[in-house]
Amino acid sequence: MGKTLAFISAAAVGLAPLAAARTDPAAVQAWARLRSVSEALKSELYIYLARTGTYRTANPDLELLARTQRIVTDAADLTVHIADLAPVQ
């Protein structure tokens, strides 16, 4: 089992440059930005749930709405990459 995993790891490392060479840099950049947006939204949600930081206000719900709308608005140019996505049922 250990030798098999070592072989698979070595093969993956060896094939990584080939996969990277065929990947469109713009697509990689878009993916990285989408991932950053996802992480920013997740971070806001956890801070909101903990009621810490900027969410120690009289109306944390409005603060969450405002902050998440800002994040989504800043990433509006990325919607072309997610237009065909649908949640898994």
C-alpha positions as CSV (number, residue, x, y, z in Angstrom):
1,M,0.0,0.0,0.0
2,G,2.8,2.5,0.9
3,K,4.7,1.8,-2.3
4,T,1.5,2.3,-4.4
5,L,0.8,5.7,-2.7
6,A,4.4,6.7,-3.2
7,F,4.2,5.9,-6.9
8,I,0.9,7.8,-7.3
9,S,2.4,10.8,-5.5
10,A,5.5,10.7,-7.7
11,A,3.4,10.5,-10.8
12,A,1.2,13.4,-9.7
13,V,4.3,15.5,-9.0
14,G,5.8,14.6,-12.4
15,L,2.6,15.4,-14.3
16,A,1.9,18.7,-12.6
17,P,4.1,20.8,-14.9
18,L,2.3,19.3,-17.9
19,A,-1.1,20.2,-16.5
20,A,0.1,23.7,-15.6
21,A,1.5,24.3,-19.1
22,R,-1.9,23.6,-20.6
23,T,-3.9,25.7,-18.2
24,D,-5.0,29.1,-19.3
25,P,-3.4,31.7,-16.9
26,A,-6.6,33.8,-17.0
27,A,-8.7,30.8,-15.9
28,V,-6.3,30.2,-13.0
29,Q,-6.5,33.8,-12.0
30,A,-10.3,33.8,-12.1
31,W,-10.4,30.6,-10.0
32,A,-8.1,32.2,-7.5
33,R,-10.3,35.3,-7.2
34,L,-13.4,33.2,-6.9
35,R,-11.8,31.2,-4.2
36,S,-10.8,34.4,-2.4
37,V,-14.4,35.7,-2.6
38,S,-15.7,32.4,-1.2
39,E,-13.2,32.6,1.7
40,A,-14.1,36.3,2.4
41,L,-17.8,35.4,2.5
42,K,-17.2,32.5,4.8
43,S,-15.0,34.7,7.1
44,E,-17.8,37.3,7.3
45,L,-20.3,34.7,8.2
46,Y,-18.2,33.2,11.0
47,I,-17.5,36.6,12.5
48,Y,-21.2,37.5,12.3
49,L,-22.2,34.2,14.0
50,A,-19.7,34.9,16.8
51,R,-21.0,38.5,17.0
52,T,-17.4,39.9,17.2
53,G,-15.6,42.7,15.5
54,T,-17.9,44.9,13.3
55,Y,-20.9,42.7,14.2
56,R,-21.0,44.1,17.8
57,T,-23.6,46.6,16.6
58,A,-27.3,47.2,17.3
59,N,-28.1,45.6,14.0
60,P,-25.6,42.9,13.0
61,D,-27.9,41.6,10.2
62,L,-27.7,44.9,8.3
63,E,-23.9,45.0,8.8
64,L,-23.6,41.4,7.4
65,L,-25.8,42.4,4.4
66,A,-23.7,45.5,3.7
67,R,-20.4,43.8,4.0
68,T,-21.3,40.7,1.9
69,Q,-22.9,43.0,-0.8
70,R,-19.6,44.9,-1.0
71,I,-17.7,41.6,-1.5
72,V,-20.1,40.4,-4.2
73,T,-20.1,43.7,-6.0
74,D,-16.3,43.9,-6.1
75,A,-16.3,40.4,-7.7
76,A,-19.2,41.1,-10.2
77,D,-16.9,40.6,-13.2
78,L,-16.5,37.0,-12.2
79,T,-20.2,36.0,-12.6
80,V,-19.4,34.9,-16.2
81,H,-17.4,32.0,-14.7
82,I,-20.3,30.8,-12.4
83,A,-23.3,31.4,-14.6
84,D,-23.8,27.7,-15.4
85,L,-23.2,26.4,-11.9
86,A,-26.1,25.0,-9.9
87,P,-26.2,23.8,-6.3
88,V,-25.9,20.0,-5.7
89,Q,-29.2,18.5,-4.5
